[in-house]
């Protein structure tokens, strides 16, 4: 059973935002070092998806 605990919601949200920011930084680094176009395209799509998710929360 899942219960809602409002005291952990803000912390959980902050953790998600922090984790997503780290993922975005990692993807940007990968895009800079990608050797082939396919990898660059895949990483760019993933980056766009994460950035969209970040923007939807704000």
Order of alpha helices (4+ residues) and beta strands (2+ residues): alpha-alpha
